[in-house]
Amino acid sequence: MIRSMTGFGHGRATGDGATAAVELRSTNKRHLNIFVHLPDPMAEEESEVRSRMQEA
């Protein structure tokens, strides 16, 4: 019997000489960890990206 399930995803995009990366981890639909790594000029957008991903 399966008692625990873990999900993992990772994505990376490169454009205009900059790279953005996102990593998602979830355990049993209870804990969702979102790691967002954006270039320095976009660093203040990380919380907005994280919030939108949690809503989806």
Phi and psi restraints in degrees (value plus and minus 20) as a CYANA .aco file:
   2 ILE   PHI    -100.5   -60.5
   2 ILE   PSI     106.7   146.7
   3 ARG   PHI    -131.9   -91.9
   3 ARG   PSI     -36.4     3.6
   4 SER   PHI    -165.7  -125.7
   4 SER   PSI     119.6   159.6
   5 MET   PHI    -150.4  -110.4
   5 MET   PSI     117.7   157.7
   6 THR   PHI    -144.0  -104.0
   6 THR   PSI     115.9   155.9
   7 GLY   PHI    -135.8   -95.8
   7 GLY   PSI     126.4   166.4
   8 PHE   PHI    -164.5  -124.5
   8 PHE   PSI     119.0   159.0
   9 GLY   PHI    -168.8  -128.8
   9 GLY   PSI     129.5   169.5
  10 HIS   PHI    -164.3  -124.3
  10 HIS   PSI     115.7   155.7
  11 GLY   PHI    -158.7  -118.7
  11 GLY   PSI     129.8   169.8
  12 ARG   PHI    -162.6  -122.6
  12 ARG   PSI     118.8   158.8
  13 ALA   PHI    -153.6  -113.6
  13 ALA   PSI     120.0   160.0
  14 THR   PHI    -145.9  -105.9
  14 THR   PSI     115.9   155.9
  15 GLY   PHI    -186.4  -146.4
  15 GLY   PSI     124.6   164.6
  16 ASP   PHI      34.0    74.0
  16 ASP   PSI      14.9    54.9
  17 GLY   PHI      57.7    97.7
  17 GLY   PSI     -11.6    28.4
  18 ALA   PHI    -143.3  -103.3
  18 ALA   PSI     133.3   173.3
  19 THR   PHI    -144.8  -104.8
  19 THR   PSI     114.1   154.1
  20 ALA   PHI    -136.7   -96.7
  20 ALA   PSI     119.7   159.7
  21 ALA   PHI    -155.1  -115.1
  21 ALA   PSI     123.9   163.9
  22 VAL   PHI    -153.6  -113.6
  22 VAL   PSI     117.6   157.6
  23 GLU   PHI    -150.9  -110.9
  23 GLU   PSI     113.0   153.0
  24 LEU   PHI    -140.9  -100.9
  24 LEU   PSI     120.0   160.0
  25 ARG   PHI    -160.3  -120.3
  25 ARG   PSI     116.8   156.8
  26 SER   PHI    -160.4  -120.4
  26 SER   PSI     122.8   162.8
  27 THR   PHI    -146.7  -106.7
  27 THR   PSI      98.4   138.4
  28 ASN   PHI      32.8    72.8
  28 ASN   PSI      12.5    52.5
  29 LYS   PHI      39.0    79.0
  29 LYS   PSI      -8.8    31.2
  30 ARG   PHI    -119.2   -79.2
  30 ARG   PSI     -64.2   -24.2
  31 HIS   PHI    -133.8   -93.8
  31 HIS   PSI     101.8   141.8
  32 LEU   PHI    -138.6   -98.6
  32 LEU   PSI      98.2   138.2
  33 ASN   PHI    -128.1   -88.1
  33 ASN   PSI     104.6   144.6
  34 ILE   PHI    -140.1  -100.1
  34 ILE   PSI     102.2   142.2
  35 PHE   PHI    -133.4   -93.4
  35 PHE   PSI     101.2   141.2
  36 VAL   PHI    -138.9   -98.9
  36 VAL   PSI     108.8   148.8
  37 HIS   PHI    -145.1  -105.1
  37 HIS   PSI      88.3   128.3
  38 LEU   PHI    -133.7   -93.7
  38 LEU   PSI     138.6   178.6
  39 PRO   PHI     -80.3   -40.3
  39 PRO   PSI     134.3   174.3
  40 ASP   PHI     -69.4   -29.4
  40 ASP   PSI     -63.8   -23.8
  41 PRO   PHI     -83.3   -43.3
  41 PRO   PSI     -38.4     1.6
  42 MET   PHI    -129.7   -89.7
  42 MET   PSI     -13.0    27.0
  43 ALA   PHI     -75.6   -35.6
  43 ALA   PSI     -54.8   -14.8
  44 GLU   PHI     -92.2   -52.2
  44 GLU   PSI     -28.5    11.5
  45 GLU   PHI    -108.7   -68.7
  45 GLU   PSI     -26.8    13.2
  46 GLU   PHI     -78.2   -38.2
  46 GLU   PSI     -62.5   -22.5
  47 SER   PHI     -86.6   -46.6
  47 SER   PSI     -55.5   -15.5
  48 GLU   PHI     -86.5   -46.5
  48 GLU   PSI     -63.3   -23.3
  49 VAL   PHI     -81.8   -41.8
  49 VAL   PSI     -65.3   -25.3
  50 ARG   PHI     -81.3   -41.3
  50 ARG   PSI     -63.5   -23.5
  51 SER   PHI     -83.3   -43.3
  51 SER   PSI     -63.7   -23.7
  52 ARG   PHI     -85.4   -45.4
  52 ARG   PSI     -54.8   -14.8
  53 MET   PHI     -90.2   -50.2
  53 MET   PSI     -54.9   -14.9
  54 GLN   PHI     -87.7   -47.7
  54 GLN   PSI     -52.4   -12.4
  55 GLU   PHI     -92.2   -52.2
  55 GLU   PSI     -48.3    -8.3
